[in-house]
Amino acid sequence: MRNPLLDSPVSRAGCAVATAVGLLVGVPLSVGRVRRVGDLVVCRGLPRWAFRRGGTCVGRVYLTRHNDGPAVLRHEAVHVRQWQRYGLLMPLLYALAGRDPSRNRFEVEAGLVDGGYQPRGGAGQRPIRERRKP
């Protein structure tokens, strides 16, 4: 039997609610043009307190200060599909998956390199998230 909460009208409605919340936060705080890239709405120039790490995907809305290159947007597009599949279960499931991106199934699925958690082609280098500023 198929779970009615996953990848269903219920989960897509949850994604729509999360998107509305993301827009309510992102649009007024965004500096410059809010743009659409595929299914993703990118709100750039937000204050640092409005998101975690380099940015946060809430429904179809990506909140960031300036971390919006092509690789990151590919990574965030996967998170949009995850929101569509899990709906409002996404924040809970994400939290249960843990804070370590290399072990968080949602970050692994979205791509650790595209998300900036691992360097491109640099075997033996520390992940970007662990590098310290000089």
C-alpha positions, -999 to +999 in steps of 0.1 A: +000+000+000+013+034-009+018+060+019-006+089+013+018+113+030+047+108+006+049+121-029+012+127-029-013+156-031-009+159+007+029+163+005+027+187-024+002+208-004+027+208+025+054+219+001+031+248-010+026+259+026+064+258+032+069+278+000+045+304+013+064+306+045+097+309+026+083+337+004+069+355+035+105+355+050+125+358+018+108+384-003+108+413+022+143+406+034+158+400-001+181+426-015+177+430-052+157+409-076+140+377-065+145+353-093+132+320-104+155+292-116+135+262-127+112+253-098+134+272-074+127+308-062+160+324-051+159+351-025+194+366-023+210+392+000+192+380+032+207+387+066+227+358+080+202+351+108+175+342+082+192+309+071+217+282+081+250+274+065+253+289+031+215+290+026+183+272+033+156+257+011+121+262+025+096+245+001+105+259-033+123+290-019+161+292-014+171+318+012+208+329+010+231+359+013+252+353-019+256+315-022+237+311-054+261+297-081+250+270-106+262+241-086+245+252-054+212+258-073+214+223-087+218+211-051+189+231-039+167+219-068+171+184-053+159+198-020+128+212-038+120+177-050+125+164-015+100+190-001+076+179-028+080+143-018+079+147+020+059+180+024+057+193+060+075+161+072+106+174+056+119+196+086+114+167+110+130+141+088+159+164+080+165+171+117+164+133+124+189+128+096+215+148+117+235+179+114+266+163+098+260+168+060+282+138+051+257+116+070+225+134+064+207+114+037+190+146+022+224+164+018+240+132+003+211+128-021+214+165-031+251+162-037+278+171-012+301+186-038+274+208-054+263+218-019+298+230-010+303+204+017+331+186-001+357+201-024+357+193-061+382+166-070+404+172-040+410+138-024+425+142+011+413+178+015+391+187+044+354+194+035+347+231+028+324+234+059+354+226+082+379+250+067+389+279+088+394+315+077+431+326+078 
